[in-house]
């Protein structure tokens, strides 16, 4: 069993043991505060820039702890001041040391839209995402069958969440396009081996239609790699480790966005 399969098995078991009423969660999600336009924020970058989704990430399964004493609210504020277009918050506790409280704290601190980055395996997860104050939800194609992918995407849109549909190869991209995904992330990290292919996103961009907002994820380790992805045609980058470990996050954000510092 791969590492991804173990993570998904754990999340699905937790979901099976969740006795909360979907109907009550749905009603609460519908009544939540208005979302802040995740996709719109990615599209608002100036000409020549690329939008950066700055990630709050305490731990990586492959790298271990990334930053000691990381404060989500403080980091979110730093990202906002540094020019990030949006923020991603990992809420998986067992594998990434994240929590729902991290997202709630970040969402209260800034005006930027927030992506909840977790392993979505149940419709209740989507309601929870909306209730805790996120503006976008991650749907990983390799973690879902096609019926789940369509149902999860539809519910996300119904609840005014922007679903970021994550793919790893051409077949998964075809599945994402088949459900009419309008926000697609290409993860350059293989979630089974955790190895990164720095050319994966560039090789797939030609298959992503122009009316789809494209996001490159993982393996963005310098302004140079960010520039290559911008020139390839990506609208946004999702960057975690590089920013979390940076000693000057504002400068790193400017360099990633292609702004002289």
N, C-alpha and C positions, 0 to 999 in steps of 0.2 A: 504494500500500500504506500503510495506517494505521500509526501508531506501535505500537499494540497488535499488529498483525499482524507487524510486524518483530520485536518482542520474542518473540512466540510462535514464529516461524520459527527464531529463534536457539536457543531452548530445545529445540525439537523436533529440530533438527540435532544439538545436543549429546546429546540422548537417543538418537538413532539411532546415534551413535558410541560409546555406552556399552556396553562388552562384558561388564560384570559380570553374574554370574548372579543372576537374580531370586530363585531358590530360596534361595540362600545369604543374600541380603539379607533375605528374608522371615524366615528362621530367626533371624537376628541381631536383627531388629525384635521378634520374638516374645519374645526373651530380654532385651529392654531393661528398664530400671527401670520400675516402675509409673507410670502417668500420674497427674496431680494434679487431674483433674476440672475442665476448662475451663468447661463449661456450668454445673456445680454452683456454681462460684465466681461466675459472672454472676448466678445466682439468689439469692445469699446477701445481697444488699444490703438495708439496712434500709428500712422503709416511708418513702416520700417521697424516697428517693435513687434514682439511676440508676447502674448499674455502668459503670465506665470501663475500657476496654482501652487502656492507654497504649502508644504505639508508639515503638520505637527506630528512628529514621529519619535517616540521615545526609544523604541527598540526594533531591531530587525532580526528575524529568525536566522539569517545568515551572518550578520555582523555583531549581534548582541546589542548591548546598551550603546546608544548613540550620543546621548548627552545626559549627564547627571543633573538632578534637581531641575528638570525642564518644567517650566510653568506655562501651561497652555494659554492662559489669558495674556501673559506678558509677551509670549512669542507671537501670538496673533496680532497684538498691537505693533510689534516690531515689523512684522510682515506687511501690515497695512501701511505703516509709515514709509516702508521701503518700496512701495509701488506694486505689490502683488495685486493681481486681478481678482483672485479668490483664494480661499484657504481650504485645505483638505485636512481632516482630522481622523486619525485611526482610532476606532473605538473597540477593536478586538483586544480583549484583556489578556488571554492566555498566551498568545503568540507575539503580540506587539506592545504589551503593557499599556494599552490604551483603555479608555472608558467613556461611557456616555457623559459622565461629568466633565471630561476634558472638552467635549464638543459644546456642551451647554455653557461652560466658562468662556470658551473662545467666541461663541456666537453672541454672548452678552457684551463682550468687550469691544467688538468691531462692527462696522457697517458692511464689511465685505461679505459676499455670499459664501456659504460653507458647504463643502462636500462631506458627507459621512462616508468614510472609507471602511468597509467591513465586508463580511461574507454574507450577502443577502440570500437567504434560503427559504423565506416564508413571507407571505403577504403582511403578516404582523410586523415584520422587520421594517417594512416600508412605512407603515403607520407610525411606528416608533421613531423612525428617522424624521418624519414631519413634526411629530410632537416635541422632540428634543430641540428643535430650532434649526435643523439643517435645510438647505435650499436645493440640494442635489443628492442623489443616491447612486451608489456603485452597483452595477449589475454585471457580474463576470460570466461571460458566455460559457466558458468551460465548466462552470459550476451548476449550470441549469440546462434542463431539456428545453426544447423549442416552445412547448406549451407554457412552461414556467416563465421563460424569457418574455413571451408576448403578454402574459397576464401581469407580470411584475412591471413591465414597461407601461402598460395601460393604466395600472393603478397609480404608478408614480405620476404620470401626467395628469390623471384625474385629481390628485392631491396637490397639484401645482409644484411638484418636484421635477427638476431636470434629471432624467436618468442618464448617467454616464455608462455606456455599454462598452465593456472592456473586451478586447480581442487579442489573440496572440499569433494568429496566422490567417491565411487567405480563407480557409474553410469557415473559421469563426466569424470573419468579416462578412462572408456571404450570409451567415445566419443572422447577424446583426442587421444587415440591410434588408433581409426578408421580413423583419418585423418593423421596418421603417424607422430605425433608430436615427436620430438627428444629431446626437452627440456621441462620438465614438473615440475611445482611447485605445491606442496600440501600446500594449505593455511589452517592452523589449526583454523583460525578465521571464524566463520559463518558470512557472509556479510549481513545477514538479522537481526540477533540478536546481532552481534558483540561479542558473547561469544567465548572463546578459548577452544578447546579440545586438551590438550598437548599430547595425545596419537594418534591423528588422523594420523599424518604423519608416525609414526612407524607402525600403523596397515595397512597402504596402501602400504608400500614400497615393500612388497612381490609381489604385482601386477604390479609393474613397471619393464619392461624388462631391462636387463643388458645393452643393446645398447642405452638406453635413459638416458640422463643426468638429475638426479633428484635433486630438490631443495626443502628444507623445509622452509616454510614461517610462520611467526607470532607465538607468544607464546614462543619465544626463549629468556628467561629472565636470563640465567646464563650459566657459563661454563659447569655446570652439564647437563643442558638440551641440550646444543650443543653436548656434548660428547655422549649422548644417541642417538642422531640423526646420528652422525658420525658412531657410532658402528652399527647402524641399516642398514647403507649402503648408506646414502645420500652423494652426491658429493658436495653439497653446501648448505649454509644457507643464507636466506635473513633476515637481522636484521636491524630494524629501531630504535624503541623507546629506547632500551637498550643502543645503541651506542650514540644516540643524547643526552641522559640525563647523560651519563657517565662523570665523572670529569677527567678521564684518559682514553681517547679513544684508545690510542695505546696499553695500558695494556689490556683493555677489548677485543680488537681485537686479541691480542696474546692468551688470555685465550680461546676465542671462537675457534680459529684455532688449539688449542691443542699444543701450543708452551710454554715451561716453561719460566716464567718471573722472 
